[in-house]
Amino acid sequence: MLTYEPSHIAVLRTDRLGDMVLTLPMFPALRSRFPRARLTLIAAPYVEPLVHSVACIDELVLVDTTKPGFRSLLRRHEIDTIFTPRPRLHEAWAAALARIPNRVGSGYRWYSPLYSVRLHEHRSDAAYHEAEYNVRMISHAFGGPTPSVERVSPRPDHQRRVSSTRPRIVIHPGSGGSAHDWPVEHFGKAAARLRDQLHAEILVTGIAKEGHLCERVLQECPDAINLCGQLDLDAMIDLLADADLLLANSTGVLHIASAVGTAVVGFYPSTPSMSPRRWGPYTQNAIVLESGPGDDMRTISVDDAVAAACRLVGA
């Protein structure tokens, strides 16, 4: 356990969008614990729209950690404490070679001796939510009570559009392979029923390579607006911030919607490492539908999804 007052703390996380959303609560927790410390986020460039407006981040460093020069960059920033919620060998090695004195990471990797503070929590057990695991790193490193998880919005000053009698519902059928998916035809049938029952405006989203999934949704709901492959991350965040509801698998888009305060219906398998206990939307404004044992996502019915959506939009 560390017993000093840090002056410059960095959080290093360079993986997916959802992981970044669930890592950002570390910053208000660190600011509350160490109000005079400088707080730096080191992240991959593509997450910049998620983090550029986070007030409690003093410095944002966008970098490809696999390229030469990362170790020198770390040394130039004169960091005294670095948290690595997602352990990676090359990043742990760079932090050690940069002589950052306090390096906080997993105690369960063969290269864990590269960390000076080693944490012994198996995240795959899903005893806590991913956001809770992240803030728990602070109390493991410095002692004291576990900080609470404070949701961090990528659009803190956004004024949500005035809701009309026609709810705006976003259907996002892909997941980038991060978990088991609800059948795409179920997304399409749910979209068509929500269009009819709620007179909803339906928008279908996905990255370009998920075009075939979006087309399957449109086969069931042909008057939906197809935005697949048309939105960069900034535009996607803005769309979610103005939506009334998102239907999605366990993916980064779901966590972004939760962070901006949009209601979410999420579809999850039950295996602990992929379950909502670890990866669910961290908000009260959500309903999670889970597969049950065996992770057969087909067991989640369209009826249940439509009922959940109607509850969340107050219909």
C-alpha positions in Angstrom: 0.0 0.0 0.0 1.2 3.5 -0.9 1.6 6.0 1.9 2.6 9.2 0.1 0.7 12.1 -1.4 0.9 11.7 -5.2 1.5 14.8 -7.3 1.0 13.4 -10.8 -1.3 10.5 -11.4 -1.9 8.9 -14.8 -4.5 6.3 -15.8 -3.5 4.3 -18.8 -6.2 2.6 -20.8 -6.0 2.0 -24.5 -8.7 -0.6 -25.4 -12.4 -0.3 -26.3 -14.9 2.5 -26.0 -17.0 0.8 -23.4 -13.9 0.1 -21.3 -13.0 3.8 -21.4 -16.5 4.9 -20.4 -16.3 2.6 -17.3 -12.8 3.8 -16.5 -13.6 7.5 -16.5 -15.2 7.3 -13.0 -11.7 6.9 -11.7 -11.1 10.6 -12.3 -13.7 12.2 -10.0 -12.7 9.6 -7.4 -9.1 10.5 -7.7 -9.9 14.3 -7.7 -11.9 13.8 -4.5 -9.1 11.9 -2.8 -6.2 14.0 -4.1 -7.5 17.5 -5.0 -4.0 18.9 -5.6 -2.7 16.1 -7.8 -2.4 16.5 -11.5 -4.5 13.9 -13.3 -3.6 12.6 -16.8 -5.4 10.2 -19.0 -3.3 8.2 -21.5 -5.6 6.7 -24.2 -5.9 5.7 -27.8 -6.6 8.6 -30.2 -10.0 7.3 -31.3 -11.5 7.8 -27.9 -10.8 11.6 -27.9 -14.5 12.6 -28.5 -15.4 10.6 -25.3 -13.0 12.4 -23.0 -12.1 15.9 -24.3 -14.8 17.5 -22.2 -14.2 15.7 -18.9 -13.4 18.5 -16.5 -11.5 16.5 -13.9 -8.9 15.4 -16.4 -6.0 17.9 -16.4 -4.1 16.5 -19.3 -5.1 14.1 -22.1 -2.4 12.2 -23.9 -3.5 10.4 -27.0 -0.9 7.8 -28.1 -0.4 4.5 -29.8 1.5 2.6 -27.1 2.8 0.0 -29.5 4.9 2.5 -31.4 8.5 3.6 -30.5 8.7 6.6 -28.2 6.1 5.6 -25.7 8.6 5.0 -22.9 10.2 8.4 -23.5 6.8 10.1 -23.5 6.1 8.6 -20.1 9.4 9.7 -18.7 8.9 13.3 -20.0 5.6 13.6 -18.2 7.2 13.0 -14.8 4.4 10.8 -13.5 4.8 9.4 -10.0 1.8 7.0 -10.0 0.2 5.1 -12.9 -2.9 3.0 -12.8 -3.4 0.3 -15.5 -6.9 -1.1 -15.3 -6.3 -3.3 -18.3 -2.8 -4.9 -18.0 -0.7 -5.2 -21.1 2.9 -6.4 -21.2 4.3 -3.7 -23.5 2.6 -0.9 -21.4 3.8 -2.4 -18.1 7.3 -2.7 -19.4 7.3 0.8 -20.7 6.1 2.2 -17.4 8.9 0.3 -15.6 11.6 1.4 -18.0 10.3 5.0 -17.6 11.0 4.6 -13.9 7.6 5.6 -12.8 7.9 4.8 -9.1 4.4 3.6 -8.4 2.8 1.3 -11.0 -0.5 -0.2 -10.1 -1.8 -3.3 -11.9 -2.9 -6.9 -11.8 -1.1 -9.4 -9.6 -2.3 -12.3 -11.8 -0.1 -11.9 -14.9 3.3 -13.6 -15.4 4.7 -10.1 -15.9 3.1 -8.7 -12.7 6.5 -8.1 -11.1 6.7 -5.1 -13.4 4.0 -3.5 -11.2 5.1 -2.1 -7.8 1.6 -2.4 -6.4 -0.1 -5.7 -7.4 -3.9 -6.2 -7.1 -5.4 -9.6 -6.5 -8.9 -9.4 -7.9 -10.0 -11.8 -10.6 -12.3 -9.5 -12.7 -13.6 -12.5 -14.6 -15.3 -13.6 -11.4 -17.7 -10.6 -11.8 -17.9 -10.0 -8.1 -18.1 -6.3 -9.0 -19.0 -4.2 -11.9 -16.2 -3.2 -14.2 -16.6 0.5 -13.1 -16.4 -0.6 -9.5 -13.3 -2.7 -10.1 -11.7 0.4 -11.6 -12.4 2.7 -8.7 -11.4 -0.1 -6.3 -7.9 0.2 -7.6 -7.6 3.5 -5.8 -8.4 2.1 -2.3 -6.3 -1.0 -3.0 -3.3 1.3 -3.8 -3.8 4.0 -1.1 -6.1 2.4 1.5 -9.2 3.9 2.8 -12.8 3.3 1.8 -13.8 2.3 -1.7 -14.8 5.4 -3.7 -18.3 5.6 -5.1 -18.8 5.4 -8.9 -19.7 8.7 -10.4 -21.0 8.6 -13.9 -18.9 10.8 -16.3 -20.7 12.1 -19.4 -18.9 12.9 -22.6 -21.4 15.7 -23.1 -21.7 17.3 -19.7 -23.3 20.6 -21.0 -25.6 19.0 -23.5 -29.2 20.2 -23.5 -31.3 17.3 -24.4 -33.9 17.9 -27.1 -37.5 18.5 -26.0 -39.2 15.2 -26.3 -42.2 15.0 -28.6 -45.0 12.6 -28.6 -42.9 10.5 -31.1 -40.0 8.9 -29.2 -36.6 8.5 -30.9 -35.3 5.0 -30.6 -31.9 3.8 -31.7 -31.4 0.2 -32.6 -27.8 -1.0 -32.5 -27.6 -4.7 -33.4 -23.8 -5.3 -33.5 -21.3 -5.6 -30.7 -17.9 -5.9 -32.3 -17.7 -9.4 -30.9 -17.4 -8.4 -27.3 -20.2 -10.7 -26.2 -22.9 -13.0 -27.5 -25.5 -11.1 -29.5 -29.3 -11.0 -29.5 -30.5 -12.4 -32.9 -30.5 -9.6 -35.4 -34.0 -10.6 -36.6 -35.3 -10.0 -33.1 -33.9 -6.5 -33.2 -35.8 -6.0 -36.5 -39.1 -7.3 -35.1 -38.7 -5.2 -31.9 -38.1 -2.1 -34.0 -41.2 -2.7 -36.2 -43.4 -3.2 -33.1 -42.0 -0.2 -31.4 -42.6 1.9 -34.5 -46.2 0.7 -34.6 -47.0 0.7 -30.9 -45.3 4.0 -30.0 -45.3 5.7 -33.4 -41.5 5.8 -32.8 -38.8 7.2 -35.0 -36.4 4.3 -35.5 -32.8 4.8 -36.3 -30.4 1.9 -37.0 -26.7 2.3 -36.3 -23.5 0.4 -36.6 -20.0 0.6 -38.0 -19.6 0.1 -41.8 -18.7 -3.6 -41.5 -22.0 -4.2 -39.7 -24.0 -3.2 -42.7 -25.4 -6.7 -43.2 -26.8 -6.6 -39.7 -28.4 -3.2 -40.2 -30.0 -4.4 -43.5 -31.5 -7.4 -41.6 -33.2 -4.9 -39.2 -34.5 -2.9 -42.2 -36.0 -6.0 -43.7 -38.3 -6.2 -40.7 -38.7 -2.4 -40.3 -38.2 -0.9 -43.8 -39.1 2.7 -42.9 -36.3 2.9 -40.2 -33.5 5.4 -40.9 -30.3 3.6 -41.7 -27.3 5.4 -40.3 -24.9 2.4 -40.5 -21.4 3.5 -41.3 -22.4 7.2 -41.6 -21.6 8.5 -38.1 -18.2 9.2 -36.6 -17.8 8.9 -32.8 -18.7 12.5 -32.2 -21.9 12.3 -34.2 -22.8 9.0 -32.6 -22.4 10.5 -29.1 -24.6 13.4 -30.2 -27.3 11.1 -31.6 -27.4 9.0 -28.4 -27.6 12.2 -26.2 -30.7 13.2 -28.1 -32.3 9.8 -28.2 -35.1 8.6 -25.9 -34.0 5.0 -25.9 -31.3 2.6 -27.1 -31.7 -1.1 -27.8 -28.2 -2.8 -27.9 -26.1 -5.7 -27.0 -23.2 -5.4 -24.6 -21.0 -2.9 -26.4 -19.5 0.5 -26.1 -22.5 2.3 -27.6 -24.6 1.0 -24.7 -22.2 2.4 -22.2 -22.0 5.8 -24.0 -25.8 6.0 -24.0 -25.9 5.3 -20.2 -23.2 7.9 -19.6 -25.2 10.6 -21.4 -28.4 9.7 -19.6 -30.3 7.9 -22.3 -32.5 5.0 -21.4 -31.2 1.6 -22.4 -32.5 -1.9 -23.0 -29.5 -4.2 -23.0 -29.2 -7.8 -24.0 -26.6 -10.0 -22.2 -25.4 -13.5 -21.8 -25.2 -15.0 -18.3 -21.6 -16.3 -18.2 -20.1 -14.2 -15.3 -17.2 -12.7 -17.4 -19.7 -11.4 -20.0 -22.7 -10.9 -17.7 -24.5 -7.6 -16.7 -23.0 -8.0 -13.2 -19.7 -7.0 -14.7 -20.6 -5.2 -17.9 -24.2 -4.0 -17.5 -25.2 -0.4 -18.1 -24.2 1.5 -15.0 -27.4 3.5 -14.6 -30.9 3.2 -13.0 -32.4 4.2 -16.4 -32.0 0.8 -17.9 -33.5 -2.7 -18.2 -31.2 -5.6 -18.8 -32.5 -8.8 -20.4 -30.3 -11.8 -19.7 -30.1 -15.2 -21.5 -30.0 -17.4 -18.5 -27.8 -20.5 -18.2 -26.2 -21.6 -21.5 -26.0 -18.1 -23.0 -28.7 -18.8 -25.6 -29.6 -15.3 -26.5 -32.6 -16.6 -28.5 -34.3 -17.2 -25.1 -34.8 -13.4 -24.7 -38.1 -12.8 -26.4 -39.2 -9.9 -28.6 -42.2 -9.5 -26.3 -39.9 -8.9 -23.3 -37.8 -6.4 -25.2 -40.8 -4.4 -26.4 -42.3 -4.4 -22.9 -39.0 -3.2 -21.4 -38.8 -0.4 -24.0 -42.3 0.7 -23.4 -41.6 0.9 -19.6 -38.6 3.0 -20.1 -40.3 5.6 -22.4 -43.3 5.7 -20.2 -45.8 4.2 -22.7 
